[in-house]
Amino acid sequence: MDIKVLIDLIKVALENGFAYGVLALGVYITYSILDFPDLSVDGTVPLGATVSAVLILQGMNPWLSCLIAFLAGAAAGCVTGLLHVKLKIRPLLCGILVMTALLSINLVLMMKGTGGMSTAALYNSPTILKVFPVGLIPENVNGYKLRIVVVTLALAVICKLLLDGYLKTKSGLLLRAAGGNEQFVTMLARNPGVSKILGLAIGNGLAAFAGAILTQSKSSADLQMGQGMVVIGLASVIIGTSVFRGVRRMKDTTKVILGAVIYAACLQVALALGLPNSYLKLLQALLFVLALVSTDLLDGGLKKSANAKGGR
């Protein structure tokens, strides 16, 4: 393989991987911490993309559009949480209901914001890759466009650090407890339902923020970009926490970002080897299955090892 092709392959894998890493951080909250199978991610990712793109087309600062996209995703997450906590609907159904509702909401927002178009093009519009302070970063380094990699990496690290900081707060500790032991939270005279709603809001907010990043990095948004995002997020979390399980000093938030990079690299390698784009979703599903199977095998191996040591 030509060195230039290899570098381009790595560059694209990192660009997508770090953006998926932000999504994976959101899925990590709902899936790993809250143990909540949230399918609304497939709706909140395009929601963030649509909101960000439409606002930019209306002349808003792209950074501010990302913030509003996060808030829009957080609002959708709150709805998911309220359906579960207040109406006692099962988690899986809550996610399906919100995702279904967002199909119409995203369509209306896109059509209204683009004058009837189902896609939004940002090629001639300011994005986070063109405005201050990112505009100060050289666009080309030795002939390679690395600005997108730098920006997506920086945003993923910032989100990770903010999430790490939050999880150390009293509210963050209650969030962890709400996912693992609701009775303990109740004994502390706290409402675990509030923590669940907050966790779903943060998780879906990060998913929408990831959608905004993907939209601005690719200079376009469409309503189909949310398909399979929950699979990408879950696979990233599972791959990261499994591959780096033995690295004790590495935080889970770092693991899931690295897992997203590995997942994106696998997709890019398959495409580079000639896999048609029409099979991409099938490959995503197969990678997810492999991640699940490898995790089960690893868990089984660890249990056998522990039992063998205990029997000595």
Secondary structure in CASP SS format (residue, H / E / C, confidence):
PFRMAT SS
TARGET T0000
AUTHOR 0000-0000-0000
METHOD secondary structure of the structure
MODEL  1
M C 1.00
D C 1.00
I H 1.00
K H 1.00
V H 1.00
L H 1.00
I H 1.00
D H 1.00
L H 1.00
I H 1.00
K H 1.00
V H 1.00
A H 1.00
L H 1.00
E H 1.00
N H 1.00
G H 1.00
F H 1.00
A H 1.00
Y H 1.00
G H 1.00
V H 1.00
L H 1.00
A H 1.00
L H 1.00
G H 1.00
V H 1.00
Y H 1.00
I H 1.00
T H 1.00
Y H 1.00
S H 1.00
I H 1.00
L C 1.00
D C 1.00
F C 1.00
P C 1.00
D C 1.00
L C 1.00
S C 1.00
V H 1.00
D H 1.00
G H 1.00
T H 1.00
V H 1.00
P H 1.00
L H 1.00
G H 1.00
A H 1.00
T H 1.00
V H 1.00
S H 1.00
A H 1.00
V H 1.00
L H 1.00
I H 1.00
L H 1.00
Q C 1.00
G C 1.00
M C 1.00
N C 1.00
P H 1.00
W H 1.00
L H 1.00
S H 1.00
C H 1.00
L H 1.00
I H 1.00
A H 1.00
F H 1.00
L H 1.00
A H 1.00
G H 1.00
A H 1.00
A H 1.00
A H 1.00
G H 1.00
C H 1.00
V H 1.00
T H 1.00
G H 1.00
L H 1.00
L H 1.00
H H 1.00
V H 1.00
K C 1.00
L C 1.00
K C 1.00
I C 1.00
R C 1.00
P H 1.00
L H 1.00
L H 1.00
C H 1.00
G H 1.00
I H 1.00
L H 1.00
V H 1.00
M H 1.00
T H 1.00
A H 1.00
L H 1.00
L H 1.00
S H 1.00
I H 1.00
N H 1.00
L H 1.00
V H 1.00
L H 1.00
M H 1.00
M H 1.00
K H 1.00
G H 1.00
T H 1.00
G C 1.00
G C 1.00
M C 1.00
S C 1.00
T E 1.00
A E 1.00
A E 1.00
L C 1.00
Y C 1.00
N C 1.00
S C 1.00
P C 1.00
T C 1.00
I C 1.00
L C 1.00
K C 1.00
V C 1.00
F C 1.00
P C 1.00
V H 1.00
G H 1.00
L H 1.00
I C 1.00
P C 1.00
E C 1.00
N E 1.00
V E 1.00
N C 1.00
G C 1.00
Y E 1.00
K E 1.00
L C 1.00
R H 1.00
I H 1.00
V H 1.00
V H 1.00
V H 1.00
T H 1.00
L H 1.00
A H 1.00
L H 1.00
A H 1.00
V H 1.00
I H 1.00
C H 1.00
K H 1.00
L H 1.00
L H 1.00
L H 1.00
D H 1.00
G H 1.00
Y H 1.00
L H 1.00
K C 1.00
T C 1.00
K H 1.00
S H 1.00
G H 1.00
L H 1.00
L H 1.00
L H 1.00
R H 1.00
A H 1.00
A H 1.00
G H 1.00
G H 1.00
N C 1.00
E H 1.00
Q H 1.00
F H 1.00
V H 1.00
T H 1.00
M H 1.00
L C 1.00
A C 1.00
R C 1.00
N C 1.00
P H 1.00
G H 1.00
V H 1.00
S H 1.00
K H 1.00
I H 1.00
L H 1.00
G H 1.00
L H 1.00
A H 1.00
I H 1.00
G H 1.00
N H 1.00
G H 1.00
L H 1.00
A H 1.00
A H 1.00
F H 1.00
A H 1.00
G H 1.00
A H 1.00
I H 1.00
L H 1.00
T H 1.00
Q H 1.00
S H 1.00
K H 1.00
S C 1.00
S E 1.00
A E 1.00
D E 1.00
L C 1.00
Q C 1.00
M C 1.00
G C 1.00
Q C 1.00
G C 1.00
M H 1.00
V H 1.00
V H 1.00
I H 1.00
G H 1.00
L H 1.00
A H 1.00
S H 1.00
V H 1.00
I H 1.00
I H 1.00
G H 1.00
T H 1.00
S H 1.00
V H 1.00
F C 1.00
R C 1.00
G C 1.00
V C 1.00
R C 1.00
R C 1.00
M C 1.00
K C 1.00
D H 1.00
T H 1.00
T H 1.00
K H 1.00
V H 1.00
I H 1.00
L H 1.00
G H 1.00
A H 1.00
V H 1.00
I H 1.00
Y H 1.00
A H 1.00
A H 1.00
C H 1.00
L H 1.00
Q H 1.00
V H 1.00
A H 1.00
L H 1.00
A H 1.00
L C 1.00
G C 1.00
L C 1.00
P C 1.00
N H 1.00
S H 1.00
Y H 1.00
L H 1.00
K H 1.00
L H 1.00
L H 1.00
Q H 1.00
A H 1.00
L H 1.00
L H 1.00
F H 1.00
V H 1.00
L H 1.00
A H 1.00
L H 1.00
V H 1.00
S H 1.00
T H 1.00
D H 1.00
L H 1.00
L H 1.00
D H 1.00
G H 1.00
G H 1.00
L H 1.00
K H 1.00
K H 1.00
S H 1.00
A H 1.00
N H 1.00
A H 1.00
K H 1.00
G H 1.00
G C 1.00
R C 1.00
END
